[in-house]
Amino acid sequence: MPHPESDSQPSADSSAEQEQLTSLPFPPVTHSHILNCSYHNWHPRYRTLTPKSRAIPLTSSFVSYLRADGIVLPPEDVRPTDDDNNLDAYSDDSADEEPDPSTEWKEIHAQVKSTISEFGGNVTPKLNWSAPKDASWMSATNDLQCRTPTDIYLLLKSSDFVTHDLEYPYDGCVADSTDSSPSETNPPEVPYHLILRKYVNFNPSLEFRCFVRNRVLLCICQRDQNHFDFLFPMRDSLRSRIQAFFDEKLKNTFPDPNFVFDIYLPPPHQRVWLVDINPWAERTDPLLFGWLEILQMKDPIGIQEEDGAEEQFVRLSLNGNNPTILDLGVAGESESESESESEEDLDEESDDDNPFLPEFRLVKRDDPEAYAFTTPQYSASKLPKEVVEASMTGPGGMSEFLGKWQDILAKQTQESDSDSESGR
């Protein structure tokens, strides 16, 4: 039975509190921030830091082709043979063929073919922000490798990620305060580009996502959600390399103070490749973190306001090696209180490995993500699907499955031994 007071309308304060509980405390995402994270915008600035690629400006006719329902692909370029010519004379198939959509965008089609040839015959595609990873199952290689223009068009037209780029690029955004016509109903037009990157067989264990707020590198994590044991001894050196790359190349050059960037560190891990830059927005996958967790992280340097009081942080160096954060206290406290609290904070934080450094999160051996089979799901074990599914269910899970599998193998060995003995 409802409470008698429940018939009254909720107050504005309670509604605001409810909205705050159900939404993440992101700062407003502006149109300009989304455009700054578009590949065609940031790539010219960081060209020397990225894998080899080309950005092809798209015409309205090609964008309309991507948006159209159904998948109609241009015909493959196949050199005719004498037999083909003889067959064409007696065939009516040409009358039933669908029209070639590339006749509306011949220049783009030609650029795509020439870029594939320039990059050795193998490329990976993406649009301004997204690669069609969700459509990789449409590819014969089950990845984003494309050897022909039709391979590219098939992936782009089959991808929900690409559709989002085309239909909802400014979803949840607000107008910039500097816009001459600050109307969310008339956001700036997106200059769409097709990005073709020379195919490189990246080792997924060496791809990382990095989160930046207020031009501070807050945290880092794996992009591939599988456990890689060899990464743990390398964590400190990789973190130092990533931090140096950010400080030297991105910190003061990217237009926005908040963004997310993806990198690749090929062996021997001395060079960092910039793979992508993503919006500081809920649409970007936080992977091994949660967005609420990231948004609530404190800056290692700077001034934060909590309940109207200013809290300051500076770096100190202990024994000349591991810097740490010293809390200088809240404004208005006595000097002795600040010193005593600072000493306590120093004692507590001196136990941490590198408190001033961004958190570097890897998938541990016992994490659920380590057994998610997120890479081609059954390629690593080469076992039938039913066997893999059985290993991930039941009371004992993986350990029970492995025990039963070993029992089966041992029983088969015993039977083969007994058969050989009886045949003597």
TABEL-V739314 format. One record per residue. N is the residue number from 1. RES is the residue in three letters. SS is DSSP state (A for helix, B for strand, O for the rest). PSI is psi in degrees with one decimal (* if undefined). OMEGA is omega in whole degrees, 0 to 359 (* if undefined). Layout:
BEGIN
n: [N/N]
res: [RES/RES]
ss: [SS/SS]
psi: [PSI/PSI]
omega: [OMEGA/OMEGA]
END
This chain:
BEGIN
n: [1/2/3/4/5/6/7/8/9/10/11/12/13/14/15/16/17/18/19/20/21/22/23/24/25/26/27/28/29/30/31/32/33/34/35/36/37/38/39/40/41/42/43/44/45/46/47/48/49/50/51/52/53/54/55/56/57/58/59/60/61/62/63/64/65/66/67/68/69/70/71/72/73/74/75/76/77/78/79/80/81/82/83/84/85/86/87/88/89/90/91/92/93/94/95/96/97/98/99/100/101/102/103/104/105/106/107/108/109/110/111/112/113/114/115/116/117/118/119/120/121/122/123/124/125/126/127/128/129/130/131/132/133/134/135/136/137/138/139/140/141/142/143/144/145/146/147/148/149/150/151/152/153/154/155/156/157/158/159/160/161/162/163/164/165/166/167/168/169/170/171/172/173/174/175/176/177/178/179/180/181/182/183/184/185/186/187/188/189/190/191/192/193/194/195/196/197/198/199/200/201/202/203/204/205/206/207/208/209/210/211/212/213/214/215/216/217/218/219/220/221/222/223/224/225/226/227/228/229/230/231/232/233/234/235/236/237/238/239/240/241/242/243/244/245/246/247/248/249/250/251/252/253/254/255/256/257/258/259/260/261/262/263/264/265/266/267/268/269/270/271/272/273/274/275/276/277/278/279/280/281/282/283/284/285/286/287/288/289/290/291/292/293/294/295/296/297/298/299/300/301/302/303/304/305/306/307/308/309/310/311/312/313/314/315/316/317/318/319/320/321/322/323/324/325/326/327/328/329/330/331/332/333/334/335/336/337/338/339/340/341/342/343/344/345/346/347/348/349/350/351/352/353/354/355/356/357/358/359/360/361/362/363/364/365/366/367/368/369/370/371/372/373/374/375/376/377/378/379/380/381/382/383/384/385/386/387/388/389/390/391/392/393/394/395/396/397/398/399/400/401/402/403/404/405/406/407/408/409/410/411/412/413/414/415/416/417/418/419/420/421/422/423/424]
res: [MET/PRO/HIS/PRO/GLU/SER/ASP/SER/GLN/PRO/SER/ALA/ASP/SER/SER/ALA/GLU/GLN/GLU/GLN/LEU/THR/SER/LEU/PRO/PHE/PRO/PRO/VAL/THR/HIS/SER/HIS/ILE/LEU/ASN/CYS/SER/TYR/HIS/ASN/TRP/HIS/PRO/ARG/TYR/ARG/THR/LEU/THR/PRO/LYS/SER/ARG/ALA/ILE/PRO/LEU/THR/SER/SER/PHE/VAL/SER/TYR/LEU/ARG/ALA/ASP/GLY/ILE/VAL/LEU/PRO/PRO/GLU/ASP/VAL/ARG/PRO/THR/ASP/ASP/ASP/ASN/ASN/LEU/ASP/ALA/TYR/SER/ASP/ASP/SER/ALA/ASP/GLU/GLU/PRO/ASP/PRO/SER/THR/GLU/TRP/LYS/GLU/ILE/HIS/ALA/GLN/VAL/LYS/SER/THR/ILE/SER/GLU/PHE/GLY/GLY/ASN/VAL/THR/PRO/LYS/LEU/ASN/TRP/SER/ALA/PRO/LYS/ASP/ALA/SER/TRP/MET/SER/ALA/THR/ASN/ASP/LEU/GLN/CYS/ARG/THR/PRO/THR/ASP/ILE/TYR/LEU/LEU/LEU/LYS/SER/SER/ASP/PHE/VAL/THR/HIS/ASP/LEU/GLU/TYR/PRO/TYR/ASP/GLY/CYS/VAL/ALA/ASP/SER/THR/ASP/SER/SER/PRO/SER/GLU/THR/ASN/PRO/PRO/GLU/VAL/PRO/TYR/HIS/LEU/ILE/LEU/ARG/LYS/TYR/VAL/ASN/PHE/ASN/PRO/SER/LEU/GLU/PHE/ARG/CYS/PHE/VAL/ARG/ASN/ARG/VAL/LEU/LEU/CYS/ILE/CYS/GLN/ARG/ASP/GLN/ASN/HIS/PHE/ASP/PHE/LEU/PHE/PRO/MET/ARG/ASP/SER/LEU/ARG/SER/ARG/ILE/GLN/ALA/PHE/PHE/ASP/GLU/LYS/LEU/LYS/ASN/THR/PHE/PRO/ASP/PRO/ASN/PHE/VAL/PHE/ASP/ILE/TYR/LEU/PRO/PRO/PRO/HIS/GLN/ARG/VAL/TRP/LEU/VAL/ASP/ILE/ASN/PRO/TRP/ALA/GLU/ARG/THR/ASP/PRO/LEU/LEU/PHE/GLY/TRP/LEU/GLU/ILE/LEU/GLN/MET/LYS/ASP/PRO/ILE/GLY/ILE/GLN/GLU/GLU/ASP/GLY/ALA/GLU/GLU/GLN/PHE/VAL/ARG/LEU/SER/LEU/ASN/GLY/ASN/ASN/PRO/THR/ILE/LEU/ASP/LEU/GLY/VAL/ALA/GLY/GLU/SER/GLU/SER/GLU/SER/GLU/SER/GLU/SER/GLU/GLU/ASP/LEU/ASP/GLU/GLU/SER/ASP/ASP/ASP/ASN/PRO/PHE/LEU/PRO/GLU/PHE/ARG/LEU/VAL/LYS/ARG/ASP/ASP/PRO/GLU/ALA/TYR/ALA/PHE/THR/THR/PRO/GLN/TYR/SER/ALA/SER/LYS/LEU/PRO/LYS/GLU/VAL/VAL/GLU/ALA/SER/MET/THR/GLY/PRO/GLY/GLY/MET/SER/GLU/PHE/LEU/GLY/LYS/TRP/GLN/ASP/ILE/LEU/ALA/LYS/GLN/THR/GLN/GLU/SER/ASP/SER/ASP/SER/GLU/SER/GLY/ARG]
ss: [O/O/O/A/A/A/A/O/O/O/O/A/A/A/A/A/A/A/A/A/A/A/O/O/O/O/O/O/O/B/A/A/A/A/A/A/O/O/A/A/A/A/O/O/O/O/A/A/A/O/O/O/B/B/B/B/B/O/O/A/A/A/A/A/A/A/A/O/O/O/O/O/O/O/O/O/O/O/O/O/O/A/A/A/A/A/A/A/O/O/O/O/A/A/A/A/O/O/O/O/A/A/A/A/O/A/A/A/A/A/A/A/A/A/A/A/A/A/O/O/O/O/B/B/B/B/O/O/O/O/O/O/A/A/A/A/A/A/O/O/O/O/O/O/O/B/O/O/A/A/A/A/A/A/A/A/A/A/O/A/A/A/A/A/A/A/A/O/O/O/O/O/O/B/O/O/O/O/O/O/O/O/O/A/A/A/O/O/O/O/O/O/B/B/B/B/B/B/O/O/O/O/O/A/A/A/B/B/B/B/B/B/B/O/O/B/B/B/B/B/B/B/O/O/O/O/O/O/O/O/A/A/A/A/A/A/A/A/A/A/A/A/A/A/A/A/A/A/A/A/O/O/O/O/O/O/O/O/B/B/B/B/B/B/O/O/O/O/O/O/O/O/B/B/B/B/B/B/O/O/O/O/O/O/O/O/O/O/O/O/A/A/A/A/A/O/O/O/O/O/O/B/B/B/B/B/O/O/B/B/B/B/B/B/B/B/B/B/O/O/O/B/B/B/B/B/B/B/B/B/O/O/O/O/A/A/A/A/A/A/A/A/A/A/A/A/A/A/A/O/O/O/O/O/O/O/O/O/B/B/B/O/O/O/O/O/O/A/A/A/A/O/O/O/O/O/O/O/O/O/O/O/O/O/A/A/A/A/A/A/A/O/O/O/O/O/A/A/A/A/A/A/A/A/A/A/A/A/A/A/A/A/A/A/A/A/A/A/A/A/A/A/O/O]
psi: [131.7/152.4/142.3/-33.0/-6.2/-15.0/-18.5/152.7/140.5/146.8/162.7/-35.8/-43.8/-36.3/-41.0/-39.7/-40.4/-41.2/-38.1/-34.0/-27.6/2.1/149.5/142.6/57.3/144.8/158.4/132.9/118.7/162.6/-40.8/-34.4/-41.9/-43.2/-36.0/-27.9/0.0/137.4/-41.3/-20.7/-45.9/-22.4/-42.3/-32.1/-31.2/29.4/-41.2/-10.6/-3.4/157.4/155.4/131.1/166.3/138.6/115.2/114.8/137.6/139.4/165.3/-31.6/-37.1/-40.0/-39.6/-37.2/-42.9/-34.1/-20.5/147.8/153.6/162.3/104.5/119.6/147.5/153.8/147.4/146.8/104.2/126.7/128.7/146.2/171.4/-38.7/-39.5/-42.6/-39.4/-38.7/-38.0/-29.7/-23.0/9.6/143.6/13.0/-32.9/-28.0/-24.0/-5.4/145.5/152.1/150.4/112.6/-21.9/-8.7/-21.1/-15.2/58.0/-39.2/-41.7/-42.6/-41.2/-40.2/-38.9/-46.8/-42.5/-35.2/-40.8/-44.7/-41.1/-35.6/23.1/14.1/9.4/119.1/167.2/135.7/159.7/164.9/-163.5/-41.3/-33.0/143.5/149.2/51.2/-30.7/-11.9/11.6/-22.9/-16.3/-17.0/147.9/-27.3/-0.1/28.0/-161.3/12.9/129.8/128.9/-12.4/160.0/-36.9/-31.2/-41.9/-48.1/-37.1/-44.3/-45.0/-42.5/-15.0/-1.5/127.9/-31.3/-44.3/-38.5/-38.9/-41.6/-38.4/-39.4/-31.4/49.5/-29.1/25.4/122.9/11.2/163.8/159.3/149.7/145.2/-21.0/-2.5/138.4/-31.5/78.2/72.2/124.8/-17.3/-15.9/67.9/162.9/148.1/141.8/122.3/94.9/141.8/145.7/119.5/124.1/119.6/135.9/130.7/127.8/131.3/81.1/139.2/111.9/-22.3/-15.2/18.4/135.2/149.6/134.1/136.1/127.0/127.8/133.2/38.3/29.5/129.9/105.7/-47.1/160.6/148.2/165.2/149.8/-40.3/128.7/50.5/155.3/130.0/105.4/-33.3/-14.3/-28.4/-44.3/-19.7/-1.2/-46.9/-43.1/-38.8/-41.0/-42.1/-40.8/-41.9/-42.3/-42.8/-41.5/-45.3/-47.6/-39.9/-34.9/-32.6/-31.3/-47.5/11.3/-26.4/139.1/-32.4/148.0/-20.4/127.4/172.3/132.6/148.6/140.5/165.0/132.2/89.6/153.4/143.2/29.3/28.6/-19.6/144.3/125.7/130.7/118.1/-41.4/159.2/128.7/154.6/148.6/79.9/162.4/-24.6/-21.0/127.5/122.6/-4.6/-109.8/-4.8/176.5/146.6/-37.7/-39.5/-44.4/-43.7/-24.1/-2.2/143.5/144.5/138.6/-25.7/139.5/-169.9/126.9/145.6/123.2/115.7/37.7/-2.0/147.6/132.4/124.6/147.9/140.1/163.7/136.9/155.5/129.5/125.4/24.2/4.4/-80.9/106.0/155.0/176.0/131.9/121.7/117.9/3.6/175.8/138.8/135.6/-13.2/159.0/157.8/-37.1/-39.4/-41.3/-42.0/-42.2/-41.2/-34.9/-40.5/-40.5/-43.9/-38.6/-41.0/-41.1/-39.6/-14.4/-18.1/-20.1/154.0/-58.2/80.3/-28.0/-13.9/156.2/145.9/133.4/104.4/126.4/158.6/117.8/163.4/-35.5/9.0/145.3/-33.1/-23.9/-16.8/29.8/-7.8/49.8/-21.8/176.4/117.3/-33.3/13.3/-32.2/-44.1/-23.1/30.6/156.3/153.2/-43.2/-36.0/-43.3/-43.1/-37.2/-31.8/-18.9/6.1/175.3/169.8/-42.0/-8.7/-140.3/-43.0/-41.3/-40.6/-45.2/-38.8/-43.9/-37.4/-41.4/-37.8/-40.5/-44.7/-42.0/-40.0/-40.2/-38.2/-43.2/-43.0/-40.9/-36.1/-43.2/-36.2/-39.4/-36.0/-39.9/-22.1/-6.1/*]
omega: [185/177/182/184/185/179/182/180/178/180/178/180/181/177/179/179/179/179/179/181/184/180/179/184/175/167/181/177/185/176/183/180/178/180/178/180/176/186/183/179/186/185/179/180/185/186/184/182/188/171/184/183/176/176/183/177/184/176/180/179/179/177/177/177/179/182/186/177/178/181/175/186/174/179/177/177/179/180/180/175/178/179/179/180/179/180/182/182/183/186/175/184/184/180/182/183/177/181/180/182/183/176/179/181/183/182/180/179/179/178/179/180/181/179/177/179/180/183/173/175/183/182/170/185/168/174/186/184/193/169/183/182/181/180/183/179/177/184/179/180/180/175/185/178/179/180/179/176/181/174/181/183/179/179/183/183/181/190/172/178/179/177/178/177/184/189/187/183/182/181/179/183/175/180/175/180/181/180/178/177/186/179/179/178/179/180/180/180/180/173/187/179/169/180/176/182/177/184/174/181/180/170/187/181/184/174/185/176/186/185/185/174/182/180/175/177/186/187/183/174/174/170/177/187/172/181/175/188/186/181/188/176/182/190/183/181/178/180/179/180/180/179/179/178/180/182/186/192/190/192/185/183/178/187/185/178/181/176/179/179/180/183/176/181/180/175/5/172/177/180/179/175/173/184/184/172/186/179/170/187/184/181/178/184/178/174/186/176/167/182/178/178/181/183/181/177/178/175/178/176/176/181/177/179/178/180/177/180/181/179/187/180/173/177/171/180/178/179/178/185/190/175/176/182/177/180/181/173/181/182/179/178/177/183/181/178/180/182/182/179/179/179/178/179/181/179/182/186/179/178/180/181/180/187/184/184/177/176/181/188/177/177/180/183/184/176/177/181/184/182/183/182/184/172/182/207/185/185/185/185/182/178/176/181/182/180/180/179/179/181/184/180/177/186/186/179/186/184/179/179/181/178/179/179/178/177/179/180/179/179/178/179/179/180/179/178/181/178/181/179/181/180/181/*]
END
